[in-house]
Amino acid sequence: MAETFPFVKGQTKEPLNFVLINKKTGAVLSVDAATITLYAFHPKSKDELFNGSCTIDDGPNGEFHYDFIAADLNETGTFKGLVKIIFSDTKIGKIEDFYIKVIDDES
């Protein structure tokens, strides 16, 4: 089942954290020297909402994150997420089973 990550419109304080795990074996996959990009799309139109580079936190343990800028989360709704990983051997991996939900600030 796809996971949904909730954020408040305009939020920039909390990053979106990932750990790359092989779905078949459950083993952590290294992201050392990989280029990682996060994309968010409107689920129906497939129009891109935003994209940006991720930061590797612990490459051997598959840990990385995306830091939002205010413009990324300036539209409310639920958006399809995609992470594209280009490994050092030029193989490409993807994480596609998540959504980013942006809500209005209720404070």
TIVO-2410 file (N, C-alpha, C; in nm, 3 decimals):
# residues 107
REC num residu      c1      c2      c3 atome chaine
REC   1      M   0.083  -0.117   0.000     N      A
REC   1      M   0.000   0.000   0.000    CA      A
REC   1      M   0.088   0.125   0.000     C      A
REC   2      A   0.050   0.222  -0.077     N      A
REC   2      A   0.127   0.345  -0.089    CA      A
REC   2      A   0.116   0.427   0.039     C      A
REC   3      E   0.227   0.485   0.079     N      A
REC   3      E   0.230   0.569   0.199    CA      A
REC   3      E   0.204   0.715   0.159     C      A
REC   4      T   0.135   0.788   0.246     N      A
REC   4      T   0.107   0.930   0.224    CA      A
REC   4      T   0.178   1.010   0.332     C      A
REC   5      F   0.257   1.109   0.289     N      A
REC   5      F   0.331   1.195   0.380    CA      A
REC   5      F   0.260   1.330   0.387     C      A
REC   6      P   0.212   1.369   0.507     N      A
REC   6      P   0.140   1.496   0.519    CA      A
REC   6      P   0.235   1.614   0.545     C      A
REC   7      F   0.204   1.727   0.481     N      A
REC   7      F   0.278   1.851   0.501    CA      A
REC   7      F   0.180   1.967   0.501     C      A
REC   8      V   0.221   2.078   0.563     N      A
REC   8      V   0.141   2.199   0.566    CA      A
REC   8      V   0.188   2.288   0.451     C      A
REC   9      K   0.094   2.356   0.387     N      A
REC   9      K   0.123   2.445   0.275    CA      A
REC   9      K   0.236   2.542   0.313     C      A
REC  10      G   0.339   2.548   0.227     N      A
REC  10      G   0.452   2.637   0.249    CA      A
REC  10      G   0.558   2.585   0.345     C      A
REC  11      Q   0.539   2.467   0.400     N      A
REC  11      Q   0.631   2.411   0.499    CA      A
REC  11      Q   0.769   2.390   0.440     C      A
REC  12      T   0.871   2.426   0.516     N      A
REC  12      T   1.009   2.403   0.473    CA      A
REC  12      T   1.095   2.345   0.584     C      A
REC  13      K   1.043   2.337   0.706     N      A
REC  13      K   1.125   2.294   0.820    CA      A
REC  13      K   1.157   2.145   0.817     C      A
REC  14      E   1.059   2.062   0.789     N      A
REC  14      E   1.079   1.917   0.795    CA      A
REC  14      E   1.110   1.860   0.656     C      A
REC  15      P   1.218   1.783   0.644     N      A
REC  15      P   1.248   1.720   0.516    CA      A
REC  15      P   1.164   1.593   0.497     C      A
REC  16      L   1.172   1.537   0.380     N      A
REC  16      L   1.111   1.407   0.351    CA      A
REC  16      L   1.226   1.307   0.348     C      A
REC  17      N   1.227   1.213   0.445     N      A
REC  17      N   1.337   1.119   0.462    CA      A
REC  17      N   1.307   0.984   0.398     C      A
REC  18      F   1.411   0.921   0.343     N      A
REC  18      F   1.398   0.791   0.278    CA      A
REC  18      F   1.510   0.697   0.321     C      A
REC  19      V   1.481   0.568   0.315     N      A
REC  19      V   1.582   0.463   0.324    CA      A
REC  19      V   1.551   0.369   0.209     C      A
REC  20      L   1.647   0.345   0.122     N      A
REC  20      L   1.627   0.259   0.005    CA      A
REC  20      L   1.643   0.113   0.045     C      A
REC  21      I   1.534   0.038   0.029     N      A
REC  21      I   1.532  -0.104   0.066    CA      A
REC  21      I   1.488  -0.187  -0.053     C      A
REC  22      N   1.557  -0.297  -0.076     N      A
REC  22      N   1.519  -0.391  -0.181    CA      A
REC  22      N   1.387  -0.458  -0.142     C      A
REC  23      K   1.282  -0.440  -0.222     N      A
REC  23      K   1.150  -0.495  -0.189    CA      A
REC  23      K   1.149  -0.648  -0.185     C      A
REC  24      K   1.234  -0.711  -0.263     N      A
REC  24      K   1.236  -0.858  -0.268    CA      A
REC  24      K   1.308  -0.920  -0.149     C      A
REC  25      T   1.421  -0.859  -0.110     N      A
REC  25      T   1.503  -0.920  -0.005    CA      A
REC  25      T   1.493  -0.849   0.130     C      A
REC  26      G   1.448  -0.725   0.130     N      A
REC  26      G   1.443  -0.647   0.253    CA      A
REC  26      G   1.577  -0.587   0.291     C      A
REC  27      A   1.679  -0.607   0.208     N      A
REC  27      A   1.812  -0.555   0.237    CA      A
REC  27      A   1.820  -0.406   0.201     C      A
REC  28      V   1.896  -0.332   0.280     N      A
REC  28      V   1.921  -0.191   0.251    CA      A
REC  28      V   2.015  -0.183   0.131     C      A
REC  29      L   1.986  -0.088   0.041     N      A
REC  29      L   2.070  -0.069  -0.078    CA      A
REC  29      L   2.151   0.058  -0.064     C      A
REC  30      S   2.277   0.052  -0.097     N      A
REC  30      S   2.365   0.168  -0.089    CA      A
REC  30      S   2.328   0.270  -0.196     C      A
REC  31      V   2.334   0.398  -0.158     N      A
REC  31      V   2.314   0.507  -0.253    CA      A
REC  31      V   2.441   0.591  -0.266     C      A
REC  32      D   2.555   0.535  -0.223     N      A
REC  32      D   2.683   0.605  -0.237    CA      A
REC  32      D   2.704   0.647  -0.381     C      A
REC  33      A   2.742   0.772  -0.400     N      A
REC  33      A   2.775   0.828  -0.532    CA      A
REC  33      A   2.657   0.828  -0.628     C      A
REC  34      A   2.536   0.813  -0.577     N      A
REC  34      A   2.417   0.817  -0.664    CA      A
REC  34      A   2.369   0.962  -0.680     C      A
REC  35      T   2.297   0.986  -0.787     N      A
REC  35      T   2.228   1.113  -0.808    CA      A
REC  35      T   2.080   1.084  -0.786     C      A
REC  36      I   2.019   1.156  -0.692     N      A
REC  36      I   1.882   1.125  -0.651    CA      A
REC  36      I   1.796   1.250  -0.667     C      A
REC  37      T   1.682   1.234  -0.736     N      A
REC  37      T   1.591   1.345  -0.761    CA      A
REC  37      T   1.449   1.306  -0.720     C      A
REC  38      L   1.383   1.397  -0.648     N      A
REC  38      L   1.244   1.380  -0.609    CA      A
REC  38      L   1.156   1.458  -0.706     C      A
REC  39      Y   1.047   1.395  -0.751     N      A
REC  39      Y   0.948   1.458  -0.838    CA      A
REC  39      Y   0.812   1.445  -0.771     C      A
REC  40      A   0.727   1.546  -0.791     N      A
REC  40      A   0.588   1.539  -0.745    CA      A
REC  40      A   0.498   1.576  -0.862     C      A
REC  41      F   0.392   1.496  -0.882     N      A
REC  41      F   0.303   1.513  -0.996    CA      A
REC  41      F   0.158   1.522  -0.950     C      A
REC  42      H   0.078   1.595  -1.026     N      A
REC  42      H  -0.067   1.592  -1.006    CA      A
REC  42      H  -0.112   1.452  -1.046     C      A
REC  43      P  -0.187   1.382  -0.960     N      A
REC  43      P  -0.218   1.241  -0.988    CA      A
REC  43      P  -0.305   1.217  -1.111     C      A
REC  44      K  -0.391   1.311  -1.146     N      A
REC  44      K  -0.478   1.290  -1.263    CA      A
REC  44      K  -0.417   1.342  -1.392     C      A
REC  45      S  -0.368   1.465  -1.390     N      A
REC  45      S  -0.315   1.525  -1.512    CA      A
REC  45      S  -0.172   1.480  -1.542     C      A
REC  46      K  -0.103   1.431  -1.441     N      A
REC  46      K   0.037   1.391  -1.450    CA      A
REC  46      K   0.132   1.510  -1.471     C      A
REC  47      D   0.078   1.634  -1.459     N      A
REC  47      D   0.163   1.752  -1.469    CA      A
REC  47      D   0.256   1.757  -1.349     C      A
REC  48      E   0.381   1.795  -1.374     N      A
REC  48      E   0.479   1.803  -1.266    CA      A
REC  48      E   0.452   1.924  -1.178     C      A
REC  49      L   0.448   1.902  -1.047     N      A
REC  49      L   0.431   2.009  -0.951    CA      A
REC  49      L   0.567   2.072  -0.917     C      A
REC  50      F   0.666   1.986  -0.888     N      A
REC  50      F   0.802   2.033  -0.861    CA      A
REC  50      F   0.898   1.916  -0.871     C      A
REC  51      N   1.028   1.947  -0.874     N      A
REC  51      N   1.132   1.846  -0.863    CA      A
REC  51      N   1.253   1.910  -0.800     C      A
REC  52      G   1.340   1.828  -0.744     N      A
REC  52      G   1.462   1.879  -0.683    CA      A
REC  52      G   1.555   1.767  -0.640     C      A
REC  53      S   1.679   1.803  -0.619     N      A
REC  53      S   1.781   1.706  -0.580    CA      A
REC  53      S   1.770   1.668  -0.433     C      A
REC  54      C   1.795   1.543  -0.406     N      A
REC  54      C   1.798   1.492  -0.269    CA      A
REC  54      C   1.941   1.494  -0.216     C      A
REC  55      T   1.954   1.492  -0.085     N      A
REC  55      T   2.082   1.490  -0.017    CA      A
REC  55      T   2.105   1.353   0.044     C      A
REC  56      I   2.220   1.294   0.018     N      A
REC  56      I   2.255   1.165   0.076    CA      A
REC  56      I   2.305   1.188   0.218     C      A
REC  57      D   2.243   1.118   0.314     N      A
REC  57      D   2.282   1.131   0.454    CA      A
REC  57      D   2.379   1.021   0.497     C      A
REC  58      D   2.349   0.898   0.460     N      A
REC  58      D   2.433   0.782   0.494    CA      A
REC  58      D   2.424   0.686   0.375     C      A
REC  59      G   2.511   0.710   0.277     N      A
REC  59      G   2.507   0.634   0.152    CA      A
REC  59      G   2.507   0.484   0.167     C      A
REC  60      P   2.602   0.426   0.243     N      A
REC  60      P   2.605   0.281   0.256    CA      A
REC  60      P   2.478   0.221   0.316     C      A
REC  61      N   2.408   0.300   0.398     N      A
REC  61      N   2.285   0.252   0.460    CA      A
REC  61      N   2.159   0.302   0.389     C      A
REC  62      G   2.175   0.353   0.267     N      A
REC  62      G   2.062   0.389   0.182    CA      A
REC  62      G   1.981   0.509   0.228     C      A
REC  63      E   2.036   0.594   0.315     N      A
REC  63      E   1.960   0.704   0.372    CA      A
REC  63      E   1.982   0.834   0.296     C      A
REC  64      F   1.871   0.900   0.262     N      A
REC  64      F   1.876   1.029   0.195    CA      A
REC  64      F   1.749   1.107   0.227     C      A
REC  65      H   1.750   1.237   0.193     N      A
REC  65      H   1.633   1.320   0.222    CA      A
REC  65      H   1.616   1.429   0.117     C      A
REC  66      Y   1.497   1.488   0.116     N      A
REC  66      Y   1.468   1.603   0.031    CA      A
REC  66      Y   1.427   1.720   0.120     C      A
REC  67      D   1.493   1.835   0.099     N      A
REC  67      D   1.458   1.958   0.170    CA      A
REC  67      D   1.366   2.040   0.081     C      A
REC  68      F   1.246   2.068   0.131     N      A
REC  68      F   1.150   2.147   0.056    CA      A
REC  68      F   1.187   2.294   0.058     C      A
REC  69      I   1.152   2.364  -0.051     N      A
REC  69      I   1.152   2.509  -0.051    CA      A
REC  69      I   1.004   2.549  -0.052     C      A
REC  70      A   0.972   2.670  -0.008     N      A
REC  70      A   0.832   2.711   0.007    CA      A
REC  70      A   0.752   2.693  -0.122     C      A
REC  71      A   0.812   2.718  -0.235     N      A
REC  71      A   0.740   2.705  -0.363    CA      A
REC  71      A   0.699   2.561  -0.393     C      A
REC  72      D   0.769   2.463  -0.337     N      A
REC  72      D   0.734   2.322  -0.361    CA      A
REC  72      D   0.595   2.290  -0.308     C      A
REC  73      L   0.565   2.340  -0.190     N      A
REC  73      L   0.441   2.305  -0.121    CA      A
REC  73      L   0.343   2.422  -0.117     C      A
REC  74      N   0.331   2.495  -0.228     N      A
REC  74      N   0.244   2.612  -0.231    CA      A
REC  74      N   0.103   2.581  -0.283     C      A
REC  75      E   0.077   2.455  -0.314     N      A
REC  75      E  -0.055   2.415  -0.364    CA      A
REC  75      E  -0.108   2.301  -0.277     C      A
REC  76      T  -0.233   2.313  -0.231     N      A
REC  76      T  -0.290   2.206  -0.150    CA      A
REC  76      T  -0.339   2.092  -0.240     C      A
REC  77      G  -0.341   1.973  -0.183     N      A
REC  77      G  -0.386   1.855  -0.255    CA      A
REC  77      G  -0.298   1.737  -0.225     C      A
REC  78      T  -0.327   1.626  -0.289     N      A
REC  78      T  -0.247   1.504  -0.274    CA      A
REC  78      T  -0.179   1.477  -0.407     C      A
REC  79      F  -0.047   1.464  -0.402     N      A
REC  79      F   0.034   1.454  -0.522    CA      A
REC  79      F   0.114   1.324  -0.523     C      A
REC  80      K   0.129   1.267  -0.640     N      A
REC  80      K   0.206   1.143  -0.658    CA      A
REC  80      K   0.354   1.174  -0.649     C      A
REC  81      G   0.427   1.098  -0.569     N      A
REC  81      G   0.570   1.117  -0.555    CA      A
REC  81      G   0.648   1.015  -0.635     C      A
REC  82      L   0.765   1.054  -0.680     N      A
REC  82      L   0.856   0.966  -0.752    CA      A
REC  82      L   0.999   1.007  -0.716     C      A
REC  83      V   1.080   0.910  -0.680     N      A
REC  83      V   1.222   0.934  -0.658    CA      A
REC  83      V   1.297   0.855  -0.763     C      A
REC  84      K   1.381   0.925  -0.837     N      A
REC  84      K   1.464   0.861  -0.940    CA      A
REC  84      K   1.608   0.858  -0.890     C      A
REC  85      I   1.667   0.740  -0.889     N      A
REC  85      I   1.803   0.722  -0.839    CA      A
REC  85      I   1.890   0.672  -0.953     C      A
REC  86      I   1.993   0.749  -0.985     N      A
REC  86      I   2.090   0.706  -1.085    CA      A
REC  86      I   2.216   0.666  -1.009     C      A
REC  87      F   2.242   0.536  -1.009     N      A
REC  87      F   2.356   0.482  -0.935    CA      A
REC  87      F   2.487   0.509  -1.009     C      A
REC  88      S   2.599   0.492  -0.939     N      A
REC  88      S   2.731   0.520  -0.998    CA      A
REC  88      S   2.760   0.433  -1.120     C      A
REC  89      D   2.696   0.316  -1.131     N      A
REC  89      D   2.716   0.230  -1.248    CA      A
REC  89      D   2.615   0.262  -1.360     C      A
REC  90      T   2.545   0.374  -1.347     N      A
REC  90      T   2.444   0.429  -1.440    CA      A
REC  90      T   2.313   0.351  -1.442     C      A
REC  91      K   2.298   0.250  -1.357     N      A
REC  91      K   2.168   0.183  -1.345    CA      A
REC  91      K   2.072   0.280  -1.278     C      A
REC  92      I   1.943   0.266  -1.312     N      A
REC  92      I   1.841   0.357  -1.259    CA      A
REC  92      I   1.743   0.281  -1.172     C      A
REC  93      G   1.714   0.337  -1.056     N      A
REC  93      G   1.615   0.281  -0.965    CA      A
REC  93      G   1.508   0.386  -0.939     C      A
REC  94      K   1.390   0.341  -0.898     N      A
REC  94      K   1.280   0.434  -0.870    CA      A
REC  94      K   1.206   0.392  -0.744     C      A
REC  95      I   1.157   0.492  -0.672     N      A
REC  95      I   1.063   0.472  -0.562    CA      A
REC  95      I   0.936   0.544  -0.607     C      A
REC  96      E   0.826   0.470  -0.624     N      A
REC  96      E   0.706   0.529  -0.681    CA      A
REC  96      E   0.581   0.510  -0.597     C      A
REC  97      D   0.590   0.444  -0.484     N      A
REC  97      D   0.471   0.406  -0.408    CA      A
REC  97      D   0.442   0.498  -0.290     C      A
REC  98      F   0.439   0.633  -0.317     N      A
REC  98      F   0.407   0.726  -0.209    CA      A
REC  98      F   0.339   0.851  -0.265     C      A
REC  99      Y   0.274   0.921  -0.172     N      A
REC  99      Y   0.204   1.046  -0.205    CA      A
REC  99      Y   0.247   1.154  -0.107     C      A
REC 100      I   0.240   1.278  -0.151     N      A
REC 100      I   0.267   1.394  -0.067    CA      A
REC 100      I   0.135   1.471  -0.056     C      A
REC 101      K   0.084   1.481   0.067     N      A
REC 101      K  -0.044   1.552   0.089    CA      A
REC 101      K  -0.014   1.687   0.150     C      A
REC 102      V  -0.061   1.794   0.085     N      A
REC 102      V  -0.038   1.929   0.132    CA      A
REC 102      V  -0.171   1.987   0.177     C      A
REC 103      I  -0.175   2.031   0.305     N      A
REC 103      I  -0.298   2.088   0.361    CA      A
REC 103      I  -0.273   2.234   0.399     C      A
REC 104      D  -0.382   2.310   0.410     N      A
REC 104      D  -0.372   2.448   0.458    CA      A
REC 104      D  -0.334   2.450   0.605     C      A
REC 105      D  -0.258   2.553   0.644     N      A
REC 105      D  -0.222   2.572   0.784    CA      A
REC 105      D  -0.348   2.610   0.862     C      A
REC 106      E  -0.378   2.533   0.965     N      A
REC 106      E  -0.500   2.555   1.043    CA      A
REC 106      E  -0.474   2.629   1.173     C      A
REC 107      S  -0.355   2.683   1.192     N      A
REC 107      S  -0.325   2.751   1.318    CA      A
REC 107      S  -0.374   2.893   1.321     C      A
***
